[in-house]
Amino acid sequence: MPPISQREAARRDLIEHFVYLAEHAGLDVAERFLSQAEASFADLARQPMMGAPVQLKRPDLASMRKWRVKDFDNHLIFYQPRPDGVCIVRVLHAASDWWGLLGLAE
Protein backbone atom coordinates (compact mmCIF):
# COMPACT_ATOMS: atom_id res chain seq x y z
CA MET A 1 0.00 0.00 0.00
CA PRO A 2 1.27 3.52 -0.75
CA PRO A 3 2.42 5.46 2.32
CA ILE A 4 0.05 7.59 4.37
CA SER A 5 1.39 10.55 6.31
CA GLN A 6 -0.61 12.57 8.83
CA ARG A 7 -0.04 16.13 9.88
CA GLU A 8 -0.02 16.77 13.62
CA ALA A 9 -3.37 18.59 13.33
CA ALA A 10 -4.94 15.47 11.81
CA ARG A 11 -3.66 13.33 14.68
CA ARG A 12 -5.14 15.79 17.18
CA ASP A 13 -8.44 15.77 15.28
CA LEU A 14 -8.63 11.97 15.50
CA ILE A 15 -7.98 12.02 19.25
CA GLU A 16 -10.60 14.73 19.81
CA HIS A 17 -13.22 12.84 17.78
CA PHE A 18 -12.36 9.61 19.60
CA VAL A 19 -12.79 11.23 23.02
CA TYR A 20 -16.04 12.92 22.02
CA LEU A 21 -17.51 9.73 20.58
CA ALA A 22 -16.39 7.65 23.57
CA GLU A 23 -18.09 10.09 25.96
CA HIS A 24 -21.29 10.58 23.94
CA ALA A 25 -21.77 7.37 21.96
CA GLY A 26 -19.67 4.76 23.75
CA LEU A 27 -16.21 3.29 23.49
CA ASP A 28 -17.24 0.78 20.82
CA VAL A 29 -18.38 3.59 18.50
CA ALA A 30 -15.19 5.57 19.15
CA GLU A 31 -13.03 2.54 18.36
CA ARG A 32 -15.04 1.85 15.20
CA PHE A 33 -14.52 5.48 14.17
CA LEU A 34 -10.73 5.13 14.42
CA SER A 35 -10.82 1.84 12.54
CA GLN A 36 -12.97 3.30 9.76
CA ALA A 37 -10.80 6.42 9.56
CA GLU A 38 -7.72 4.22 9.05
CA ALA A 39 -9.60 2.17 6.42
CA SER A 40 -10.60 5.37 4.65
CA PHE A 41 -6.99 6.61 4.71
CA ALA A 42 -5.90 3.32 3.12
CA ASP A 43 -8.57 3.66 0.41
CA LEU A 44 -7.35 7.18 -0.32
CA ALA A 45 -3.73 6.01 -0.50
CA ARG A 46 -4.72 3.42 -3.10
CA GLN A 47 -6.96 5.82 -5.07
CA PRO A 48 -5.84 9.35 -4.15
CA MET A 49 -7.97 11.14 -6.73
CA MET A 50 -11.32 9.73 -5.56
CA GLY A 51 -12.00 12.61 -3.16
CA ALA A 52 -13.66 15.82 -4.30
CA PRO A 53 -11.32 18.73 -4.98
CA VAL A 54 -11.53 21.65 -2.57
CA GLN A 55 -11.19 24.88 -4.55
CA LEU A 56 -8.66 27.03 -2.74
CA LYS A 57 -6.66 30.09 -3.69
CA ARG A 58 -3.64 29.22 -1.56
CA PRO A 59 -0.97 27.64 -3.79
CA ASP A 60 0.30 25.40 -0.97
CA LEU A 61 -3.18 23.84 -0.67
CA ALA A 62 -4.09 23.74 -4.37
CA SER A 63 -4.15 19.94 -4.43
CA MET A 64 -6.45 19.63 -1.37
CA ARG A 65 -9.25 17.09 -1.64
CA LYS A 66 -11.92 15.86 0.78
CA TRP A 67 -13.52 12.51 1.49
CA ARG A 68 -15.86 11.19 4.17
CA VAL A 69 -14.83 8.70 6.85
CA LYS A 70 -16.43 5.37 5.95
CA ASP A 71 -19.67 4.87 7.94
CA PHE A 72 -19.16 8.27 9.64
CA ASP A 73 -20.49 10.58 6.94
CA ASN A 74 -20.34 13.66 9.15
CA HIS A 75 -16.56 13.43 9.43
CA LEU A 76 -14.51 14.79 6.54
CA ILE A 77 -10.94 13.89 5.68
CA PHE A 78 -8.97 16.73 4.11
CA TYR A 79 -5.91 15.41 2.33
CA GLN A 80 -3.37 16.05 -0.38
CA PRO A 81 -2.35 13.42 -2.92
CA ARG A 82 1.39 12.90 -3.11
CA PRO A 83 3.38 11.13 -5.84
CA ASP A 84 4.01 8.28 -3.38
CA GLY A 85 0.76 8.27 -1.33
CA VAL A 86 -1.34 10.80 0.56
CA CYS A 87 -0.92 13.34 3.34
CA ILE A 88 -3.85 13.60 5.75
CA VAL A 89 -4.15 17.29 6.63
CA ARG A 90 -7.23 17.39 8.90
CA VAL A 91 -10.21 15.24 9.94
CA LEU A 92 -13.09 17.59 10.73
CA HIS A 93 -16.79 17.34 11.50
CA ALA A 94 -18.85 18.43 8.49
CA ALA A 95 -20.88 20.87 10.62
CA SER A 96 -17.76 22.66 11.84
CA ASP A 97 -16.36 25.82 10.29
CA TRP A 98 -13.85 23.80 8.34
CA TRP A 99 -12.90 26.77 6.15
CA GLY A 100 -11.82 28.59 9.29
CA LEU A 101 -10.19 25.50 10.81
CA LEU A 102 -8.20 25.00 7.63
CA GLY A 103 -7.12 28.64 7.84
CA LEU A 104 -9.04 29.54 4.71
CA ALA A 105 -11.57 32.01 6.02
CA GLU A 106 -11.38 35.38 4.30
DAFEN-V888861 format. One record per pair of residues at least 12 apart in sequence whose ideal C-beta (glycine too) atoms are under 8 Angstrom apart, sorted by sequence separation. I is the first residue (numbers start at 0). J is the second residue. D is the distance in Angstrom with one decimal. If there is no record, write none. Layout:
BEGIN
i: {I I}
j: {J J}
d: {D D}
END
This chain:
BEGIN
i: {17 20 52 53 65 66 77 89 16 17 51 64 65 76 77 88 50 51 63 64 76 77 17 50 51 63 64 75 16 17 48 50 63 64 74 75 47 49 62 74 75 62 74 75 60 73 74 13 73 77 72 73 68 75 13 43 42 53 77 63 50 67 39 42 39 50 60 39 39 38 47 36 48 35 43 47 35 47 5 35 36 43 32 35 40 3 39 47 3 36 47 63 31 32 3 36 44 0 3 44 60 2 32 43 1 60 0 1 43 0 40 1 57 40 55 36 16 16 16 4 12 13 9 12 9 12 4 6 8 9 2 3 4 5 6 8 9 1 2 3 4 5 6 1 3 4 6 1 3}
j: {29 32 64 65 77 78 89 101 29 30 64 77 78 89 90 101 64 65 77 78 90 91 32 65 66 78 79 90 32 33 64 66 79 80 90 91 64 66 79 91 92 80 92 93 79 92 93 33 93 97 93 94 90 97 36 66 66 77 101 88 76 93 66 69 67 78 88 68 69 69 78 68 80 68 76 80 69 81 40 70 71 78 68 71 76 40 76 84 41 74 85 101 70 71 43 76 84 41 44 85 101 44 74 85 44 103 44 45 87 45 85 47 103 87 103 90 74 90 92 81 89 90 87 90 88 91 84 86 88 89 83 84 85 86 87 89 90 83 84 85 86 87 88 84 86 87 89 85 87}
d: {4.8 5.3 5.5 5.4 5.3 7.1 4.5 6.3 7.9 8.0 6.3 7.6 7.6 7.8 7.5 7.5 3.6 5.6 6.1 5.9 5.4 6.8 6.4 5.4 7.4 7.4 7.2 7.2 6.2 5.8 7.5 3.8 5.8 6.8 6.2 5.4 7.7 6.8 4.8 7.3 7.5 6.0 6.0 5.4 7.5 5.8 7.0 6.6 4.7 7.3 7.6 6.7 7.0 6.6 6.2 5.9 7.9 6.9 6.5 6.9 7.4 7.9 6.5 7.4 7.5 6.7 8.0 5.1 4.8 5.6 7.8 5.0 6.4 5.5 6.9 3.6 4.5 7.6 7.9 5.1 7.6 5.9 7.0 5.9 7.2 4.9 6.0 7.5 7.0 7.4 5.1 7.9 7.3 5.6 7.6 7.4 5.1 6.0 4.9 5.1 7.5 7.1 7.4 5.0 4.4 7.6 5.7 6.7 8.0 6.5 7.2 7.8 7.1 6.0 6.2 6.4 6.5 6.7 7.5 7.6 5.7 5.7 4.4 4.2 6.1 6.3 7.0 6.7 7.0 5.5 5.9 5.7 7.5 7.5 6.7 5.5 5.5 6.1 3.9 5.7 4.8 4.4 5.4 3.8 8.0 7.0 7.4 7.3 6.6}
END
